[in-house]
Amino acid sequence: MYEPSELDITRLPVVPFPTVYQPDSYDDHRGKGTPLVIDNGSTNLRFGFATSSTPRSGLNAIARYKERKQNRPLLLFGEGIDSESGAKSQTRTPWEGDVLLNFDALENALDYAFIQLGIDTSSVEHPVLMTERLASPLHSRALTSELMFEQYSVPSLAYCVDSVMSFYHNNLPTPPTPFTSDGLVVSFNSASTSIVPILNGKGLMSHSKRIPWGAVQSTEYLLKLVQLKYPTFPTRVTSSQTSWIMQEFCEFAIDYPAKLRELKDPLKMRAAGRIIQFPFTLPIVEEKTEEELNRVSERRKEQGRKLQELAAKSRQEKLVQRESELQNLLSLREKRDTENKKDWQSTLAAEGFDNDAALDGTIKKLEASLKKARKKDVDGDEMEEEAPSFPLIDVPDADLDEEQLKEKKKQKLMKAGYDARERARKEKDREREEREAGEKREEDERDNDLEGWAIKMRREHEAIMNKIKERNRRKAALTDRKSAASQARMKNIAHLAADERVPKKRRKANGDDMFGADDADWAIYRKINPAAGSSDEEEDLSNLQLVEEKLLAYDPSFTVDHTHASLASQKSALVSAFKPPYEEGDVEGKTRIHLNVERWRVCEAWLSPSMAGVDSAGLGEVIQNVLARFSDAEKGRLVKNIFVTGGPSQLPGLVDRLHATLRPILPPEMPLHIFKAKEPSVDAWKGMADFAKTDEFRTVSVTKAEYEEWGGERIKRWWGGNWNSSVPL
């Protein structure tokens, strides 16, 4: 049983009550045309005027819910959904994975944003700068533009890529210096990870790449690992809880294979583990006082003494009864010499005996039984069996009457059994002599050639270990219904269950089923019953123990660490460190999750998505592919400023892992610098606000007239936006 200290346990945070936000005053922006900045993220919606220092933010989700007490419909946004338990099942988000599809939810979210900003006019009289995903589908863009222009009547609308704007904010030039920074933006988004090269302050979208792995997929992957590790976990683990666990405990490993080799040590795995305590409810147990417990204990002891007395009394009564029966039978046998033969036969028949032999046999059994009982009462030992005598076997049949002939047959059977036991005893003696002779030969071999003997014993030890491993491997394979062993088992069962009757011709020719004639036939039942024990298994373990004892005694290179028990205990210790066991009634321990390997495995999926079942190149490979499109001079400008942003970029070890991944693929003399966003969550919005206050913002926006002429899909091409279906400036 594992008992960690309270310092090693982290409890899930208590979910706070949703914050009630009051709408801002609109007076400062009324009629001024202040740009409106909206970061439409798949997790959070951030919005605010460009002149604000920080944005308003909320979970990008809505729920339509009918309140039962007052029977009125409610439209809940963000944290407000958690305030109504019935509303959680009605939750919808504008995003489906990495694609903007649910525009009803987007409209409701924008309604909430405009209300919180205090906009009380019939239309939104502010130019809007809004984010869209890298290489956004034209369908999503067209419907978003239609919503903004037709529903809200915005004067102009511009789209940008959030990661580029985060890079812009962290490399913001001093006015009036234009933005000309170089760098490689690695953006960790909710449902994807994108790489965007930037040269001379312009995002090269045609050279950008995106992999379908993000924070959502990592959270789901961690949840699956936890469910696989704890299939009977008593509490439901939610996605929000898993997301918190990933943010708090997961990290990138500089060398993942080396980390796994390090965690092969049970002590290191236990030290690297993190324990998360989930809420639990202790069962109500009626506690008894010490006086009541002592009373119950005395009652049980008294009941035990009474049972022992009753058993002793019963044994004594049976013993007295048997002694009485023996005395009666002995008195009966004394009458045999005083009565004539006819009266004696009548007396025997009245007592239930057929002849004298039956009477003598009964008396003999009673005497032996009483002798054993008395001996057992004295010291608990069993009496040794006396050698039987067979006086009638050598007497000719002609000299015996009918009763004596029957007794002779019985003695022949008894003698046959006795002879069989004697032969078995002699066989054991012979086997013991052969074993002693074999041990003597082995001893001589060991004295003459210790090294050769040790090699021979090592080979025998390895062969037995392989047999045990193969047997265990087969048992494990039988638990998988798709394995070859399991399918072969089902074939054997189907063959045994098949009703194949013997044809009439074969039946006439005595062509019966010969199953069972060979002892090997019965092994089929061990094949179809994976839980059945095997005598071969016990014999292998016994032989293995004997070989190990010899090697430990005479081979100095064979230590306790090489024994089967030690290897099994090492594996058991590793399994125990991976998932520490708790007692059956430990409710608190059963509601704990131990993270160890999963802490690094989840983050490693960004570098190797295939380990999580996603057919995609990893982050390092994609960055290498992007850099291969540039010359060495341009590549040097890019890797001098690798910029990572997005929520998952805050996971520990990311910068070191990227450095370890990219350094080997770059020339040694090429400098490599990796920077993290100052505030990954809001830097994109702040960069958009910085850009919206420049004169360039008006030139990249699509006006209402241009929207009516071009349609909702067309945008203007500029350094911070997508290029698909764009018009060059």
N, C-alpha and C positions, 0 to 999 in steps of 0.2 A: 504494500500500500504506500502511496506517495502522499506526503504531507508538506506542501510548501509553506513558507512563512508568509505572513500577511504583506510583507514588503514586496514580495514577488508577484502579487496578484493585483491586476488592474480591473476595476469594476466599470461596467458600462456607464457612461454618463447619463444623468437623468435628463429626459427630453424636456426642455423649458417650455413654458406656455408661449403661444405665439404673441409676437409684439404687435400692438395696435398702433399703426402709423396714422398721423393726421395729415391731410393734404396740405401742400405748401401754398403760400400766397402767390397769386398770379400777377399781382400789381406791378412787380418789378420788370416783367417781361411782356406785359400787354402792349401790343401794337409795335414792338421793337424788332420783330423778326429774328430773335436770338436763335441760333442754330440748335436743333434738338438732336441729341446723340443717343442712339439705342444700340446696345450690344445684345443682340438676340442670340444668346447662347442656348445650347440644348439642356443645360442644367440650370443656369441662372439668367434672369432677364435684368440687365443693368440699364438704367435710363436716367436722363437728366439734361439740363441745359448746359451748353458748352461753357458757360461762365461759372458753373459750379466747380468746387474743388474735388468733390467726391460724388459718385452717382448714388441714386436710390437703387436698391437691389431686392430681389425676391426669387424664390424658386419658380422656374418657368413651367408652371403647371396650373390647371384650372379644374374645377369640379362643379357641376350643376347638381344641386342637392335640394330636396324638398323637406323643409323643417316640419317635424310632425306636430309639435306643440301648438304652433300658430298656423300651421298648414300654409306656409308661404314658400315660394321658391327662392333659393339662395344661389348666388354665383360666388364661389370661393376661389381665392388665388393664393398660391405659395404656401406659406406657413399656416394660413387660415384653414387649409384642408384638414390639418391634424386636430383642429378644435372640434370637429364633428366626426365621430367614428364611422357613421354611415356614409360619409362623403368620400372616404378613401377608395372605396370600390368604384367610384365614378370618376376617378382622376384621369385626366387626359393632358397630353403635352403637345405642343405644335410640332415636335420632332419625332420622326420614326427612325431611331438609330442616328444616322448622319444626314438624313434628308428631311427637309421641311415640307410637311404634307398636310397637317391638320390646321387649316386656316381658320376654322371656327374658333379653335383654341387660341390661335395667334391673335385674332380679333379681340377676344375677351381679355387676353393678357395686355394688349395695347390699350384697351379701354381702361383697365386698372392703372396702367402707367400714366395716361393722360389725366385721369382723375387725381392721382397722387401728386402730379405736378401742378395741379390747380387750374388746368385749362378749362375754362367755363364758356368758351365761345362755341358757335355752331360748327366751326371748322378749325383745324390745326393750322394756324397761320405762321408756321415756322419751317424753314428748310430742314430737312432730316438727313442725317448721316447714319446709315444702318449697316450692320455686318451681315455677311453671308459666308457660307463655307467655301473653301477652296474648290474651284471648278463647280460652282453651284449648278444644279440642273435648271434649264431654262424654264421649265414648268413652274418650279418653285419661285423663281425670280418674277415671272410674269404675274402670278397670282398675288405675290407680295406687293408689286408695283400697283396692280389694280386696286388692292385694298387701301394702300396709302393715298393714291390719287382720287379714287372714286368714293371711298368711304369717308376719308378724313380730309380730303381736298388740300393736301399739302402743296405749297408752291413749287418745291423742288425736292428731288430725292437723289442721293448718291449711295453707292454700295462700296464697301471695303472689306479686306480680309483682316480679321482680328489680329493674327500673329504679326503681320507687317506693321500694324499700327502700334502694337506693343514694342516692337523693335524701334519704331519711330520715336516713341516717348522716351525710351532709355538711351537713345542717341540723338536727342533733340538738339539741333544747332541753335546757336545764338543769333537772333534776328539782327540784320537782314540776311545772314549767311544762309544759302539754300541747303537743303538736305541732300548730302552726297555721300553718306556713309556706305561702307561695304560690310557684308556679313552673310552668314548662313543661319537662317531662322529655323529652329527645330521646335515646333509647336505641339505640345501634348494636350489634345482636346478630349472631350468627353467620349466620343465614339470613333476617333481616328487620331493619327499622328502624321503631321505634314512637315515637309522640308521645303523651304522657299529660299532660293539664293537671291541676294540683293547686291547689285553693283551700281556704283554712282548714284545711290539713293533710289534705284528703281527695282521693284520686284520683278524678277524674270519668271513669270507664271508658266511659260512654256517649258521651263526646265524644272518645275516643281514636281514633287512626288508626294504621295500619301499612302499610308498603310492602314488597313482596316482594323486597327487595334488602339483602344483608348482606355480611359478610366472606367467606362461602363463595362467593357469586356474584362478588364482586370478584376473588377469587383465581382462579376459573375464567375470568373475563374476561381477566385479565392473562395467564393461561396460553395462551388462544386467540390473543391478540395476539402473544405470543412465538412460538407455533407458526406463525402467519401470516407473521411477519417472518423466521423461520428455519425454513423447511419441511424442510431437510435437516440439521438440527442433529444432530451425531453422538452426543450424550448424551441420555438420557431425562430430561426435566425433570418432577419430581414436584410434587404439590400442596403438600407441606410446604415444598419449596424455593421455590415461587412465593409461598407465604404469607410466608416470611421476606423475600423480595425486596420484596413489597408493604409490609411493616412498616418496612423499612429505607430505601426509596428513594421511595415514592410520597407525594404530598402534594396538598392542595387548592390550586387557583389562585383568587385573589380575582376575577379576570376571565379566564375560560377563553378566549373569542375573542381577547382582547388577548394572552394568552400564546401562542396559535397564531401570531398575526401577528408576535410577537417571534421565535418560533422559525423563521420563514421565512428569517432570516439564517443561513447555514451556520455562521458562526463562533459565533453565540450558541447554536445547536443543539448544536454540538460541546461548548461550554462547559457546557451544561446536562445533558449526557449522563453516565450512570453505567455503569461497565463491571463486569460480574460474570464472574469466571473460574471455570469449571466444571472438575472434575477431568479430567485427560487422561493418556494414556500415550504417551510418545514411541516411535516405531518404532525398532527395533534396526537401526542402520546400521553396517556394518563400516568403520571409519575407517582410512585409509591414511596412512602416514608421508609426510613431505615428499620423502624420497628415492624412495619408490615412486611418488608422483605425478609427480616429475621424470622417472623412468624411463618411465612410461606416456606422458608428453608427448613425450619424445624418440622413443619408438617410433612414435607417431602421425605426428610430423613426418617420420620416415624413410619410413614407408609413403606419405605424401603425395608426397615427393620421388620415390620409385620409380614411383608412378602417373604423375607428370608426365613422367618420363623414358620410361616405356613409351608414353605417349600421343604424345610428340614423336617417338619412334622409329617408331611406327606411321604417323604423318603423313609422316615422311620416306620410309618404305618405299613408301607409296601414291604419293607424289610421284615417286619414281624409277620405279615401275611405270608410271605414266601417261606419263612422259617416254619410256620405252622403247616403250610402245604408240604414242605419237605418231611416233617415229622410224620404227617399222615401217610405220605407215600412210603416212607421207610417202615412204618407199622404195617402197611398193606403188604409190602414185600416179605415181611417176616412170616406172614400167614401162608406163604407159598410152600413152606416145608411141612406145615401141619395139616393142610387140606389135600384132599385127593385131586387128581387132575381135572375132573369134570367140574367139581365145585369151584376149583381155582379159576377155570375159564369163565364160569358164570360170574365170579367176583370181579375179574378183570373187565368183562363186558359191562357190568353194572357201573364200574368206575370210569368207563370210556376208553379202555385200552384194548388193542387187538391181540397183543401177545406180550410175552415177558420182555422182549427186546424193546418194545415201545415204552414199557414201564421203566426199564433200566435207563433208556435214553433220556426220558423226562427227568428222572432223579439226577442223572449226571449233569444235565443242563442247569437244573436248579442249584446244585452244589457249586458249579462254576460261577453262576450268576451271583450267588451269595458271597462267594469268596472274593470276587471282584469288587462287589459293593463294600464289603468290610475293608478290603485293602484300600479302596478309594477314600473311604472315610478316615483311614489312618493317615496316609501320606499322599493321596491323590494320584498315585502311579497305577498303571495298568499291569496286570499279571501277564507273564510270558506264557505263550501257548505251549502246552505240553505236546510231545511227539505222540501221535495217535498209534494205536495198536490195532491190527487186523487179524485176529486169531482164526477166523473161519475161511480165509482165502486159500490156505494150503490144504484144507480138508476136502477129500473127494466128495462129490455130490451124492454118491450112493450112501455115504455115512450120515447124511443130513436129512432131517425131516423137512416138511414144507415151510415151516416158520423159519428154520435155520437157513434154508435156501434163499428166502427173501432177505434175511439179514446179511447173507454172503454177497448178494448183489449190491446191497447198500454199501458194504465195506469195500467192494471193488471200486465203486464210484468215488468213495472217500479217498481210497489209495491213489486213484488216478489224479485227483486234485492235489493230493500231497506230493506225488511224484512231479507234477507240473511245477509246483512251487519250488521243489528242490532243484529242478532243472533251471528255473529262472535264477535261483540263488547261485548255482554254479556258473551260469552264464555271466552274472554280475561279477563273480569272482574272477572269471576269465578276462572280462573287459577291464577290470581293475588291474590285473596282472599285465595286460597289453598296454594299458595306459602308463603304468609304472615303467614298463620296458621302453615305451616311446619317450617318456620324460628322461629316462636314462640316456637314450640315443641323442635326444635334443641337448642334454647337458654336455655330452661328449662333443657334439658338433659345436656348441657354443664355446667350449674350452679350447677347441682346436682352431676355429675360425669365427671369432666374435663378429667381425665386420660382415662376413657373408651371411651369418645368421641374422644379424640386425637388418640387412637389406631384405632378406626373405620375410622377416616379420613385418617390416614396413610395407612391403607389397601386399601381404595378407591383410594388414590393417587398412590399407587404402582400398582394397577390393571390397571388404566388408562395409566400409564407409560409403562407397559408391552404391552398393546394394541398398543401404538404408536411405540414401539420398534419392535414389531412383524410386523406391517405394513411396517415400513422402511426396515426391514430385507427381507420381501417378495419383495419389490421394487428392492432392491439390487440383490436378487436372480434372478429376471426376466431379469436382464442385462446379466446373464451368460446363454448361450443357452444350456449348459449341466446340469443345475440345475434341480431339480425335479419340482420346481414351473414353470420354463420355459417350460419344457416338458408337464406339465399339461395344460398350456396355449395353447400350440400348439394342444393338443388333443381337447380342447374345440373349437378352431377355426375350426379344421377339422370336428368336429361334426356339427357345425353350417353350414359349407359349403357343407355338404353331401346332395345330392339331393335324399331325401327319400320321394317319392310320396305316397299319400294315396291310398291304393288299392281300386278297384271298389266296392267291397262289403262294405267296411267301408264308402266309399263315399255315397253309397245309404243309409246307416244307419246313415248318418250325423256324420261320424267318422272323423271330421276335426281335424287339429292340434290345440291343446288347449294352445300353448305357449303364455304367456302373461296374461293368466287368473289370475295367481297368481303374485302379485307384486314382489315376490322374484325371479321370472324368469328373470327379467331385470338386476339382479346383475351380470349375466354372462358377460355383456358388460364391467363391471368394471374389471372383472377377465382377460379378453383378452386384455384390454387396460391399460398397466402399468402406462401411463402418465395421465390417467383420474383422476380428482379430486373426492373426496368423501365427501358427507355431513357428514358422520360419523366422518371423520377426523376433520372437523371443530368443530363438536359438542364435540369430545373428548378434543380438545385443549381448548374450552370454559369451559368445566366442570373442566379440570385440573387447569385452571387459577383460577376458583372460589374456588376450594378446597385449592389451595396454599394460596390464600388470607386469608381464614379462619384459616389455620394452622399458618401462619405468625402472625396473629392477636392474637391468643389465646394459641398456643403451643410454649412455650419458647425453647423447644429442636429442633424445626424446624426453620432453618435459611435460609437466602437467598441462601446459597451454596447448599441447597438441592432442590432448585426449578429446573424445567425443563429448563428454560432459562439459568440458571447458569451452569448446567451440559452441555448443548449444547454449551455454549460459551467456557467452558473449553476444550471441544473436539475440537472446532473450533480453539482455540488458539494453541493447540498442533499440529493440522494439518497445521496451518499457520506457526508455528515454523519449522515444518518438511519440508515444501515447501512454503516459503514466496511468496505471490502473488505480481504481478506487474500489472500496468495499461496496457490496450490493446495497446496503442501506444508507450510504453516504449521499444524501440528497444534494448537499452543497458541492461536493466533489464531482458529482455526475453532471452538474451544470457549468462545468469549466471547459474552456477550449484552450488547448496547448498548441501554440504556434512555434515551429522551429524551422524545418526546411521550407515551409510555405512562405516564410518571410522574404526569402530571396527568390523562390521559384516564381512567384506572381510577377515580380518586376522583370525577371529574366525573359518573360514572354514578349516584352517589347523588343528584345534582341533576337528572339527565336519564337515567333508566333506559332510555328509548327508544333511545338511542345504542348500547346493548348488546342490543337486541332484546327488551326487557321492556316490555309494554304497561301502564305505570303512571305515575302522576304523580310528579314529583320531590319531594325533601325540602322545598324552599322552598315549592312549591305546596301541599303537604299541611299544612305549618305555617300557611300563610295561611288555608287552609280551616278548620283547627281554631280559630284566633283569631277568625275571622268569626262564630263561634257565641256570642261573649261581647260584653258591652257594652264601651264604651271604658274605663270605670273598671276592670272586671275584666281587660280586655286589658292595661291598664297594669300591674296587679299581676302578671300572668303574665310579660310580657316584661322586667320588672325583674329576674327571676331565671330565665333560661333555662339549664337544667342539662343538660349532655351527658355521657353515660356509655357504658360498653361498650369493648371492646378497640379497635375502629377509631377511637374518639374521640381516641386518642393520635396519629393521623396529623397531621403539621404542616399549618398553614394552615386548620384546620377552623373555629376561632373567628372568624378574620378573614373567611372566606367566608360563614359564617352571618350575620355582622354586615352584610356588603355585600349579602346577599340580603334580609334582613328590614328594614333601615333604610329603603329606598324605599317599603315598603308600610305604614309606621307614620307617624302624625303627627309632625312635626318636634320638637314639644315633649315627646313621650313618651320617657322614658328607656329605654334598651335595654342590658341587661347580660347577658353570656354567661359562664358558669362551667363549668369542667371538673371532673370527679370527681378527688379526690385520688389514689385508687388504683382506676382503673376495673375492674381484674380482680377485686378482692376486696371492694370497697365494698359490693356487694349482700349478700354473706355477712355482713359486719360489721354492716350495718344490720339484717339478720335476727336476728343475735345480740343486738343492742341491744334490739330489740323483744321477743325471746323472754324477756328478763329482766324485762319489765314485767308488771303484773297484767292488762293488757288482753289479753295473749296467750292467757290461759286462756279469756277470754270469746269469742274468735273461733275457737277450735278446735272441731272436730267430734269428739265422744267416740265410743267404741265403741258405746254404746247408741243414739246418734243416727244413726250409720252404719247400724246394723241396722234402724232405723225408716225412715230416708229413702232409703237406698241410696247408692251411691258417687258419684253425680253431684251431689248436693245439698251446698252449702257455706253458710257464714254470710257475709253481706255486711258488709264493713268497708272502711276507707279504703285499705288496701294490697293488696286482693285483687280478683279478677275478680267481675263482677256476674252472669254468665250462670248460671242455675239456682241462685240464691242466696236465702237466707232472711234478711230484715232482722233486725238485732239488736234 
